[in-house]
């Protein structure tokens, strides 16, 4: 990694973005037939659907340092040694506010 990329990564990470770099190993290639299954197993904090959306938004890409420079596909594992860059954006801000809602308690367990 160049120092320019590292400094950009650090400043953007402070804004809530998360960056990862994953290298496909022989074990990954043997254990997973599909790239999307590999991603969901490797980045278990996020759903496969969310990771698929990141892929479609080009936030999961080949690293410029990767030897493999073909096309990434969710249905196929990239070759061993491929370096993948993963950028996870910060959560969208929520404008939901708490409300004071009166509730009628219909049943209250006496033991709690």
C-alpha positions as CSV (number, residue, x, y, z in Angstrom):
1,X,0.0,0.0,0.0
2,X,1.2,3.5,-0.8
3,X,1.3,6.1,1.9
4,X,-1.2,8.2,-0.1
5,X,-3.7,5.4,0.0
6,X,-3.1,4.7,3.7
7,X,-3.6,8.4,4.5
8,X,-6.8,8.5,2.5
9,X,-8.0,5.3,4.1
10,X,-7.4,6.7,7.6
11,X,-9.2,10.0,6.9
12,X,-12.2,8.4,5.3
13,X,-12.4,5.8,8.1
14,X,-12.7,8.6,10.6
15,X,-15.9,9.6,8.7
16,X,-17.5,6.2,9.5
17,X,-16.4,4.1,6.5
18,X,-14.7,0.8,7.1
19,X,-12.1,-0.7,4.8
20,X,-10.8,-4.3,4.5
21,X,-8.5,-6.1,2.3
22,X,-8.9,-9.9,1.8
23,X,-6.6,-12.3,0.0
24,X,-8.1,-15.4,-1.4
25,X,-6.2,-18.5,-0.1
26,X,-6.2,-22.1,-1.3
27,X,-8.4,-22.9,1.7
28,X,-11.0,-20.3,0.7
29,X,-10.9,-21.5,-2.9
30,X,-11.5,-25.1,-1.8
31,X,-14.2,-24.3,0.8
32,X,-16.3,-21.9,-1.3
33,X,-17.7,-22.3,-4.8
34,X,-19.3,-18.8,-4.9
35,X,-17.8,-15.5,-4.1
36,X,-21.0,-14.2,-2.4
37,X,-20.9,-17.2,0.0
38,X,-17.3,-16.5,0.8
39,X,-18.0,-12.8,1.5
40,X,-20.9,-13.6,3.9
41,X,-18.8,-16.2,5.8
42,X,-15.7,-13.9,5.9
43,X,-17.6,-10.7,6.9
44,X,-20.2,-12.3,9.2
45,X,-21.4,-8.9,10.7
46,X,-23.3,-8.2,7.5
47,X,-25.9,-10.1,5.5
48,X,-25.2,-11.7,2.1
49,X,-27.9,-9.3,0.7
50,X,-26.1,-6.3,2.1
51,X,-22.7,-7.5,0.7
52,X,-24.3,-8.1,-2.7
53,X,-25.5,-4.5,-2.7
54,X,-22.0,-3.3,-1.9
55,X,-20.7,-5.4,-4.8
56,X,-23.2,-3.9,-7.2
57,X,-22.2,-0.4,-6.0
58,X,-18.6,-1.3,-6.8
59,X,-17.5,-1.1,-3.2
60,X,-16.1,-4.6,-3.4
61,X,-13.4,-4.5,-6.0
62,X,-10.1,-6.0,-7.1
63,X,-7.1,-4.3,-5.5
64,X,-4.7,-2.6,-7.9
65,X,-2.0,-4.8,-6.3
66,X,-3.8,-8.0,-7.2
67,X,-2.2,-10.3,-9.8
68,X,-5.6,-11.3,-11.0
69,X,-7.1,-8.4,-13.0
70,X,-10.2,-10.2,-14.5
71,X,-13.8,-9.6,-13.7
72,X,-15.2,-10.4,-10.2
73,X,-18.4,-12.3,-10.2
74,X,-20.6,-13.2,-7.3
75,X,-21.3,-16.7,-8.7
76,X,-17.6,-17.7,-9.0
77,X,-14.7,-17.6,-6.6
78,X,-11.7,-15.6,-7.9
79,X,-8.4,-17.4,-8.2
80,X,-6.1,-18.0,-5.3
81,X,-3.9,-15.0,-4.5
82,X,-6.5,-12.5,-5.6
83,X,-6.6,-9.4,-3.4
84,X,-10.0,-7.9,-2.7
85,X,-10.7,-4.4,-1.4
86,X,-13.9,-4.0,0.6
87,X,-15.3,-0.6,1.5
88,X,-18.3,-0.5,3.9
89,X,-20.0,2.9,4.1
90,X,-21.2,4.4,7.3
91,X,-24.8,3.7,8.3
92,X,-27.4,6.1,6.9
93,X,-28.4,8.7,9.4
94,X,-31.8,8.2,10.9
95,X,-34.2,11.0,11.5
96,X,-36.5,8.9,13.7
97,X,-37.4,10.5,17.0
98,X,-38.7,8.9,20.2
99,X,-42.4,9.5,20.9
100,X,-44.3,9.4,24.2
101,X,-47.1,6.9,23.5
102,X,-49.5,6.0,26.3
103,X,-49.9,2.3,26.6
104,X,-52.8,0.5,28.4
105,X,-51.3,-2.5,30.3
106,X,-53.8,-5.3,29.7
107,X,-52.0,-8.0,31.7
108,X,-49.1,-7.8,34.1
109,X,-47.4,-10.9,35.5
110,X,-47.4,-10.7,39.3
111,X,-44.1,-12.6,39.4
112,X,-42.1,-10.1,37.3
